[in-house]
Amino acid sequence: MVGKRELIEIREKIAEIERKIDLLEDKALNGILNIDEILETKKEINVLLRKINKLIEFGENTKELEKLKSYLLTLKSDLFYILDINDSVINKRINENLNKLAFISIAFAPATFVTSLYGMNFVNAIPPWETKHGFILAIIIAIISTIFSFLIVKKINLESI
């Protein structure tokens, strides 16, 4: 027979699990969730579910225990929801970083191309290189092409800086 004290104890443990889940959700939204905390909470729920199942087999108050069991299963599914939130936050951060790297790569690609052409050892192959100000001209072309590509990328909103 299930006593009132056991029911109160189970309800208190469920309330504690609810508080943990609320904290885990806040941590997931802020991107500071530790997966071990989720696993620990899941273990606590499983232990409590096993206890409730045993009490249902041998005791009375099965309607009350069934309600508590159903609620615990709902809390367990909330843990998966929290994991999804955590994954979404992590994916958002990764996408932001990849956008920044793509922006930098696109912005400096023309400058890299121009400087690589002028870095080759061809005699008389690149006429401006043979002039008095050939090196300065290469730097100016690289800077202008970088600024131009930066403006194009900015205009089409590829960067999120």
N, C-alpha and C positions, 0 to 999 in steps of 0.2 A: 504494500500500500504506500502510495506517495504522500508524504506529509507536506504540510504547509511550509515547513522550514526548508525542505528540499526545493519546492517551487520558488520560494523567495531567493534561495541561493542561485538557482538557475537564472532567474530574472536579473539578479545583480550581475552575474557573469555576462549575460547578454547586453546589459547596459554598459558594462566596461568595454565589450567588443564594439558596441556602437560608437563609443567615444574614440576608440582606436581608429575605427574606419573613418570617422570625421577628420581626425588628424592626418591620416594617410591621404585622404582626398586633398586636403590643403597642401600637403607636401608635394603631391603629384602635380597640382596646378602651379606650384612654384618651381617645379623641376628639381626638387631635392629629395625625392623618394628613394629609400633604400629597399630593394626587393626583399631582403631578408625580413624586414618588418611585415611585409605582406605574407610571406610564407609562415612566419610565426603566428600571425592572426588566423591564417587558414588552419593551422594545426590546432589552435585553441577552439575554433568552430567545430572541427572534426571530432575532437575529444568530447565536446559538449553534445554533439549530435549522437555519438555512441552512447553516452550516458542517458540521453533522453530515450533512445531506442530501447535500451535495457529496461528503463522505467516503464515504458509503454507495454513491454512484454509482461511485466510482473505486477503492474500496479493499476490503480484507479486514476481518475482525473485524466483519462486518455485524451479527451477533447482539448483540455488545456495544454497538455503536452504536445499534441498534434499541432496546435496553433504556434507554440514556441518553436517546434521543429520547422514548420513552414517559414517562420520569420527568420530563423537561422539560415535556412537555405537561401532566402532572399539576401541576407547579409553576405553570404558566401559569393553570390553572383555579383554583389557590389564590388567585391575585391577585383573581379575581372574587369569591371568598368573602370576602376581606379588604375589598373595596369594599362588599359587603353588610353586613358588620359595621359599617363606618364609617357607612353610611347609617342603620342601626338606632340607633347611638349619637346621631347628629344628630337623628333623629326623636324619640327619647326626650327629648332636651333641649328641643326645640321644644314637645312636648306638655306638659312640665312648666311651661314659661313660659306657654303658653296656659291651662293650668289656673289658674295664679296670676292671670292677667288676668281670666279668667271669674269667679273668686272675688271679686276686687275689684269687678267690675262688678255682680255680684249683690248683694253686701253693701251697696253704696252706692246702688243703684237706688231704694229707698223714700225715702231721705233726699233724693235729688235730686228726686223727685216732690213731696214735701212742701214743700221750699224753692221749687220752681218755682210751686206754687200760691200761696204767700204772696208771691211776687215779682211777681205780676200786679197791675196797677193797676185793681182793681175797688173802687169805693166801696160800702160796705155789703154786698158780696157774700159776704165771709167774716167772719161775726160775731166770732169770737175775735180777729181782727186789729184790730178797733176798740177792744178792751179795753185796759186799762192795761198788762197783761203779755202782749200778743199776740205780740210778737217773741220773748220768752223761751219762750212756749208752742210756737211754731213750731220753735225750736231743740231743745227737749226732745222733741217728737214726732219730729224728724229723728234725734236720737241714739237714742231708744228703737227706732225702726224699723230703724236700722242694726244695733243690737245684736241685735234679734230676727231679722233676716235673716241675720246672721252665725251665730247659733246654729242656725238651720234648715240653712244650708249645711254647717255643721260636723257636724250630726247625720246628714245623708245622705251625708257624705264626698265632697263635690264638690271640696273643696280639698285640695291636697297640700303645703301649706306646713309 
